[in-house]
């Protein structure tokens, strides 16, 4: 394997992925109901600044601001004809922030779900999903993405379609499903089923795992399910910074930087190779995670009880 991510895995025990995109853009002025992806062309300086902050906080891998930049989602804001423009800009802005930093940071082209339900439950066919994802993936590659980052997927058919799109570009990719507190995706997929799917794909991911959906303890327990299947691929854990609550006109997440730092150490000790944060994770959270990973010595593989106890203890202390 010669892609940039595989090369780093050969020299590093773990990599720190960035934090939330949408949450932080809302903190920078994005209004509820607005499409964050459009900021790549309307407010490029703010998007670039967020990338700078994540890199300064210690991220080894940053996601482009393109999570919802497929034609299906962009149609909701009348921008379905701007897929190439928005994704190209998203990758370019991340690339510029990396160049300014002088560090070796991976630019991961973020691809979220289509926003539609896949057939046979819904109307979106796998072939149509492949076309949607391929249009987006191609533009991210042209804009300068190093890898594709397919995230927050809940259906096997959708992940399979995204994998075919990645294959058409020739870029390496990472894949993540979002699991609910019960341990399955909203479409009923378990960690074991995802692990089995990954090994059957003609063009498998370099790494895979879980993101969003739940807080750090629940997500770690889901990712531990991948290890139980005997998988040998690098794993990813990128949870929300706790549980959101509505306060002062917006969502506030209850996971402090200390909570996310504890999560990061637990994830590392579980053998997870890419560790980051999703909704609610700020540069402050990320800096605490980096400091903990670098200053705290590796420990024994934590049990499920230890994961729950150590994280819930910090939440109670707050």
C-alpha positions in Angstrom: 0.0 0.0 0.0 1.5 3.3 -1.0 -1.2 5.9 -0.3 -0.4 8.7 2.2 -2.6 7.3 4.9 -1.1 3.8 4.7 2.4 5.3 4.8 1.5 7.2 8.0 0.1 4.1 9.5 3.5 2.5 9.0 5.2 5.2 11.1 2.6 6.3 13.7 0.5 4.3 16.2 -2.4 6.8 15.9 -3.5 9.8 13.9 -5.7 12.6 15.2 -8.6 13.6 12.9 -10.3 16.9 13.3 -13.5 17.9 15.1 -16.9 19.1 14.0 -17.4 21.2 10.8 -21.0 22.2 11.1 -21.0 23.0 14.9 -17.9 25.2 14.5 -19.3 27.0 11.4 -22.5 27.8 13.4 -20.2 29.3 16.0 -18.7 31.4 13.2 -22.0 32.8 12.0 -23.7 30.1 9.9 -27.5 30.4 10.4 -29.8 27.4 11.1 -31.2 26.1 7.9 -28.3 27.3 5.8 -26.2 24.8 3.9 -22.7 24.7 5.4 -21.2 23.5 2.1 -22.2 26.7 0.4 -19.8 28.6 2.7 -17.0 27.2 0.6 -17.9 29.8 -2.0 -19.7 32.4 0.0 -17.4 32.6 3.1 -14.2 30.8 2.0 -12.1 32.8 4.6 -14.1 31.4 7.5 -13.9 27.8 6.2 -10.2 28.2 5.7 -9.8 29.6 9.2 -11.6 26.6 10.7 -9.2 24.3 9.0 -6.3 26.4 10.3 -7.7 26.1 13.9 -8.0 22.4 13.6 -4.5 22.0 12.3 -3.2 24.3 15.1 -5.0 22.2 17.7 -3.0 19.1 16.5 -5.1 17.5 13.7 -3.2 15.1 11.4 -6.2 14.8 9.1 -8.8 17.4 8.3 -12.2 17.0 6.5 -13.3 19.2 3.7 -16.5 21.2 4.2 -18.5 19.1 1.8 -20.5 16.6 3.9 -23.8 17.5 2.2 -22.4 18.6 -1.1 -24.1 15.9 -3.3 -26.8 16.8 -5.8 -29.6 15.3 -3.8 -28.9 17.4 -0.7 -27.9 20.5 -2.6 -31.3 20.4 -4.4 -32.9 21.5 -1.1 -31.2 24.9 -1.5 -31.4 25.1 -5.3 -27.7 24.4 -5.8 -27.8 20.9 -7.3 -26.0 22.2 -10.4 -23.1 23.4 -8.3 -21.7 20.1 -7.1 -18.4 20.3 -8.9 -17.9 24.0 -8.0 -18.6 23.5 -4.2 -16.6 20.3 -3.8 -13.6 21.6 -5.8 -13.6 24.7 -3.6 -14.0 22.6 -0.4 -10.9 20.6 -1.2 -8.9 23.6 -2.3 -9.6 25.5 0.9 -8.4 22.6 3.0 -5.4 22.2 0.8 -4.5 25.9 1.2 -4.7 25.6 5.0 -2.4 22.6 5.0 0.1 24.4 2.8 0.1 27.4 5.1 0.7 25.2 8.2 4.0 23.7 7.0 2.9 20.4 8.5 2.1 17.1 6.8 -1.7 16.9 7.2 -4.0 14.7 5.2 -6.9 16.3 3.3 -9.9 14.0 3.5 -12.8 14.7 1.1 -15.9 14.4 3.2 -18.9 12.6 1.6 -22.0 12.2 3.7 -25.1 10.3 2.9 -27.4 11.3 0.1 -30.2 12.2 2.4 -32.6 9.7 0.7 -33.6 6.2 1.8 -32.2 3.5 -0.3 -34.3 0.9 -2.2 -36.0 -1.4 -1.5 -37.3 0.6 1.5 -36.9 3.9 -0.3 -36.8 5.1 -3.9 -33.0 5.7 -4.4 -31.4 2.9 -6.3 -27.9 1.8 -5.8 -27.0 2.9 -9.3 -28.4 6.4 -8.7 -26.4 6.6 -5.5 -23.2 5.7 -7.3 -23.8 8.5 -9.8 -24.4 11.0 -7.0 -21.3 10.0 -5.1 -19.1 9.7 -8.2 -19.9 13.3 -9.2 -18.9 14.6 -5.7 -15.8 12.3 -5.3 -14.5 13.3 -8.7 -14.7 17.0 -7.8 -13.0 16.4 -4.4 -10.1 14.6 -6.2 -9.7 17.4 -8.7 -9.7 20.0 -5.9 -6.8 18.3 -4.2 -8.2 15.7 -1.6 -5.7 13.0 -0.6 -8.4 10.5 0.3 -12.1 10.2 0.4 -13.9 10.2 3.8 -17.3 8.5 3.5 -19.1 9.1 6.8 -22.4 8.9 8.8 -23.8 6.2 6.5 -26.6 4.0 7.9 -27.3 1.5 5.1 -25.1 -1.2 3.6 -26.4 -0.3 0.1 -25.3 3.3 0.4 -21.8 2.4 1.7 -21.4 0.0 -1.2 -22.4 2.7 -3.7 -20.0 5.1 -2.1 -17.2 2.5 -2.4 -17.9 2.1 -6.1 -17.6 5.9 -6.5 -14.3 5.9 -4.7 -13.0 3.1 -6.9 -13.9 5.2 -10.0 -11.6 8.0 -8.8 -8.8 5.7 -7.8 -8.5 7.5 -4.5 -8.1 5.5 -1.2 -11.0 5.9 1.1 -12.2 5.5 4.7 -15.8 4.5 5.6 -17.8 5.1 8.7 -21.3 4.2 9.8 -23.3 6.0 12.4 -24.6 3.7 15.2 -27.4 4.5 17.6 -27.3 3.9 21.4 -28.7 0.4 20.8 -25.5 -0.5 18.8 -27.1 -0.5 15.3 -27.4 2.0 12.6 -30.9 3.5 12.0 -31.3 1.0 9.1 -30.5 -1.9 11.5 -26.8 -2.6 10.6 -24.6 -3.9 13.4 -20.8 -3.4 13.7 -20.3 -7.1 12.8 -22.3 -6.7 9.6 -20.3 -3.6 8.6 -17.0 -5.5 9.3 -18.2 -8.4 7.1 -19.3 -5.9 4.3 -15.9 -4.2 4.3 -14.1 -7.5 3.6 -16.4 -8.3 0.7 -16.0 -5.0 -1.1 -14.0 -5.2 -4.4 -12.4 -1.9 -3.5 -12.2 -1.9 0.4 -11.3 1.1 2.6 -7.9 1.7 4.0 -9.6 2.2 7.4 -13.2 2.1 8.7 -15.2 2.6 11.8 -17.9 4.8 13.3 -18.7 8.5 13.7 -21.5 10.7 15.0 -24.7 9.1 16.3 -23.7 8.8 19.9 -21.3 10.1 22.6 -17.8 8.8 23.2 -18.6 5.9 25.5 -21.3 4.4 23.3 -19.3 4.8 20.1 -16.3 3.2 21.7 -18.4 0.2 22.6 -19.7 0.0 19.0 -16.2 0.2 17.6 -15.0 -2.5 20.0 -17.5 -4.8 18.1 -15.3 -4.5 15.0 -12.3 -5.9 16.9 -14.5 -8.8 18.1 -14.9 -9.9 14.5 -11.2 -10.3 14.2 -10.7 -7.5 11.7 -7.2 -6.4 11.0 -7.9 -3.1 9.1 -7.2 0.2 11.0 -10.2 1.4 12.9 -11.7 4.9 13.2 -13.6 6.5 16.1 -15.1 9.9 15.8 -18.0 10.4 18.3 -20.0 13.5 19.1 -18.8 15.5 22.1 -21.4 14.1 24.4 -25.2 14.7 24.2 -26.6 17.9 22.8 -29.2 20.1 24.6 -30.9 23.2 23.5 -29.7 26.3 25.2 -29.7 30.0 24.3 -31.1 29.4 20.9 -28.6 26.7 19.9 -27.3 23.2 20.6 -24.8 22.7 23.5 -22.9 19.4 23.8 -22.1 18.2 27.4 -18.8 16.6 26.6 -16.0 18.8 28.0 -12.4 18.8 26.6 -11.6 16.6 29.6 -14.2 14.0 28.5 -12.9 13.9 24.9 -9.3 13.7 26.1 -10.3 10.6 28.2 -12.1 9.2 25.1 -9.0 9.7 23.0 -6.8 7.7 25.5 -9.3 4.9 25.7 -9.6 4.8 22.0 -5.9 4.6 21.6 -5.7 1.8 24.2 -8.4 -0.1 22.3 -6.1 -0.1 19.3 -8.0 2.5 17.3 -5.7 4.2 14.7 -7.7 7.3 13.7 -9.2 9.2 16.6 -11.2 12.4 16.3 -14.5 14.1 17.2 -17.8 14.8 15.4 -20.7 17.1 16.3 -19.8 19.5 19.2 -16.0 18.9 19.0 -14.2 22.2 18.9 -10.5 23.0 18.5 -10.4 23.3 22.3 -11.6 19.7 22.6 -9.1 18.6 19.9 -6.1 20.3 21.6 -7.0 18.5 24.9 -7.2 15.2 23.0 -3.8 15.7 21.4 -2.2 16.6 24.7 -3.6 13.5 26.4 -2.5 11.2 23.6 1.1 12.6 23.7 1.5 12.8 27.5 -0.3 9.8 28.8 1.4 6.4 28.4 -0.4 3.6 26.7 -2.4 1.3 29.0 -4.0 -2.0 29.0 -6.9 -2.6 26.6 -10.0 -1.2 28.5 -13.0 -3.4 29.2 -16.5 -2.3 28.4 -17.1 -1.5 32.1 -13.9 0.6 32.2 -14.9 2.6 29.2 -18.4 3.4 30.6 -17.0 4.2 34.1 -14.2 6.4 33.1 -16.2 8.6 30.8 -19.4 8.7 32.8 -17.3 9.6 35.9 -16.1 12.8 34.2 -19.6 13.6 33.0 -20.9 13.3 36.6 -18.1 15.4 37.9 -19.2 18.3 35.7 
